[in-house]
Amino acid sequence: MTTVINSPTEAIARVIEQQRQFFNAGKTKDLDFRRQQLEKLKTAIKQKEEQIIAALHQDLCKPELEGYIEMAVLQDINYALKHLKSWAKKKKVKTPLTQFPASAYIYAEPLGNVLIIGPWNYPFSLIISPLIGAIAAGNCTILKPSELAPQTSRVLTELINDTFPPEYIAVIEGGVKTSQALLAENFDHIFFTGGTKIGKIVMEAAAKNLTPVTLELGGKSPCIVDSNIDLKETAKRITWGKFLNAGQTCIAPDYLLANKQIKTELIAAIKQCIRDFYGDNPQSSPDFARIINRQQFDRLQGLLADGTVILGGETKAEDLYISPTLITDAALDSPLMAEEIFGPILPILEYDNLQNAIALINSRSKPLALYIFSKDKDIQEQILMNTSSGGVCINDTVMQVGVNELPFGGVGDSGIGSYHGKASFDTFSHQKSVLKKSFLLDFNWRYAPYADKLGLFKKLTQ
Ligand code: NAD
């Protein structure tokens, strides 16, 4: 019998219902099944490698090497395959004397049916990376890639449709309306990557069904540069992290707080790096990406007026090109310094007293990443102890994302929850507490009549 589907909402509801039935059948609880699915995903990605890289180039003009950064998901799959058994194993915990004789365990059980919504800047890996956690933890998943990276969304849909049945993993393509229709449904978890503003909308929708959320959001990630540094290396690492993907990286250094003593030399060194990386005309460099669309281009172009452009500032609307740009003298309340930049524009501020730099950071929303360049361990520690951010990287930028053992996520306005490695498995699992009692013995200390038992009760419980 053919089922007639009249509306997108009906189609969504139907996929969710099928996934619920599939999950309830219990197949995903089997570790071998999960392993096989991870292997299938790995093979499918390898087979479509060229199309994925090409799609990323079409959507963002991503240089080939930067496309391959998204292929790091293959390593994530290997890591999950290697550790799945130990992650999923029930963990024995100690029991207090009052429970004797008993044993206690934590079981990691799959949450059920989960929704993953992705952004456009790393449109492939930011869908696949959480999916790896969802599969490893034994869930059924609906994926909603960003409509603003349409070529990647198409390749991703083909890849998933060719590899998994929709009752297990399905892609629903579409924009805001589709996203809203999905959010109106009841899921066991929603994993969202995107901006803070939309993150609030997602959480509000999730609250209606009491659905737990992971929100991987953005923000202004500061980069403090002390005077005690290797200037050349510092400039190289900042330039790479900032202008990678034309600045459209959630953990790109958003702005620099440079020690007054080295600010001039630092600027000269960054200018030199930009020339070394992208030549005298970055527009003709094969290694520099483009802005995702006209709306983002216009927003970024508007920010160029918020300070003194000391390098770059060239824009070509027809090519969605904005050159790597350095800006000084930006007012703290200007849009450039108030909003997440998310483009190839780097404002450089100076400080003469570290306390002031820390106070500036603490007067703002908690960032997703914080960068410290300093050889001085006391300064590193002082900043670490007196600021709060999703993560910190000392003497480099962006590289913290590549350590599987480090949970990746924000705090405050930059997000809720985390993933990567075991954190992904935990995010998509429920930690079920189980106490097993024995019938062998039963001390009478807790049962009525309570007369004469208070003394013993106090001894055991206080
Ligand atoms: P976005 O918030 O605009 O969109 C993300 C997703 O939400 C898309 O799939 C989109 O279709 C959907 N969406 C948009 N409007 C919606 C609405 N009103 N209701 C429901 N769904 C809606 O984000 P973006 O522009 O795609 O990505 C850029 C942002 O994402 C930046 O702020 C960046 O810092 C952040 N980001 C964070 C991380 C991280 O890991 N923390 C990674 C990448 C990007």
Residues whose N, C-alpha, C, O or C-beta is under 5 A from the ligand:
A	BS01	NAD	I117 G118 P119 W120 K144 P145 S146 E147 G174 G175 V176 S179 Q180 T193 G194 G195 T196 I198 I201 E216 L217 G218 G219 C250 S414
